Amino acid sequence: MIEAFYFFLFQAVAVNMGFMPSHLRALGLSGRQISAALAAAPVLAMVAPLGWAWLADRTQRHNRVLQVIPFGAFAGFAPLALATGPAAGRFSLVMGAYLTYAAFFVAMGGMVDALAVARVRAGAIYGRIRQWGSIGYVLGALGVGGALALTGAPVSGRLPPMAVWLALGGAFLASLSVTGTGERAARPRLTDVHTLLASPELRLTLLAGALHWMCMSPYNVFLGVFLRDQGLGPLATGSAYAIGVTAEALVLLHFHRLHARFRIDTLLAVAFAASGVRWLGTALAHAPAALILLQIGHGMTFGMFWSAAIALVAATVPPSLRATGQALLVIAINLGAALGNLGTGVLYDALGPRAVFALAAAGELLPLLVILQARRLTAGAFAQRIPSP
């Protein structure tokens, strides 16, 4: 069941994003070491998703590939979940586990999105499928945060990595019941990828996505550490992430209505502008309640951006290259994430968190300018609608 896969996938994302940086920090890793470990996924995502997607498109067995990759991620993350004592804090163990896990994990989102888009073409609404990922994210963030707060367990303990590991196992079990697209399409050739990239709308969206994701790095890597440094406990941290993803889920659920009224480039521009305001507010706010409530902006930062990007891919990519098209989107945003994560780690130690979030706010001007320029140069797929049933 594809909804269950989303549920467990984003449970793993929630705990990994919300608590693993603080877990690694509590084990004694430096900001640069944490950034290096968490950069493993975006670095590998510049190559691995395209390989997995090409295999799925060539064999037309997308559901079989979807079964392999969560199992590989589950096995790769096992050393972090099962390690005990001082070994858990060794950077070599952490780095090795993240590299192995990431080689598989980075393909999971794009592959399941490719299958979800096939269901959209058959009459489903993407937001109603994808909202189960948001529900899983909220429960993961609040569940682990609440368990740490109620039990008094240290964030350096085994609960955060064990929660990620079990969620990956749940995603693998859910993948066993996911069926294929049911579509018949010609097997793609390598030259088709070049043709795909000839679309100016797609190229500009990939560039804007990479720049936007670079600006998200302070949130993706260090928000949990930042909130902890401000004296907020794990339940408050979990609440901050849960509020953000609840806003994201609402946008995902209603995006098809917004898309019926506005062009994709307009929605992307709104997402980037709102994200800049969010990062600036995070840099300036000191009250814990304000820091938490600012995460409502995640509805724009991720919900609006991701929905618009998925809609664009659905409008421009033929069925024979659906997984490949999703992989290109994943590669672009993870290129931005890799650069952003590494840079954020250095700047976080040197300048402090508030300066890093302020730089992210200024950086959102870059994807905004790309989209505004794209609006001037082309209409094309930006003006199209999500395919109707």
Secondary structure, 3 states (H helix, E strand, C coil): CHHHHHHHHHHHHHHHHHCHHHHHHHCCCCHHHHHHHHCHHHHHCCCHHHHHHHHHHHHCCHHHHHHHHHHHHHHHHHHHHHCCHHHHHCHHHHHHHHHHHHHHHCCHHHHHHHHHHHHHHCCCCHHHHHHHHHHHHHHHHHHHHHHHHHHCCCCCCCHHHHHHHHHHHHHHHHHCCCCCCCCCCCCCCHHHHHHHHCCHHHHHHHHHHHHHHHHCHHHHHHHHHHHHHCCCCHHHHHHHHHHHHHHHHHHHHHHHHHHCCCCHHHHHHHHHHHHHHHHHHHHHCCCHHHHHHHHHHHHHHHHHHHHHHHHHHHHHCCHHHHHHHHHHHHHHHHHHHHHHHHHHHHHHHHHCHHHHHHHHHHHCHHHHHHHHHHHHHCCHHHHCCCCCC
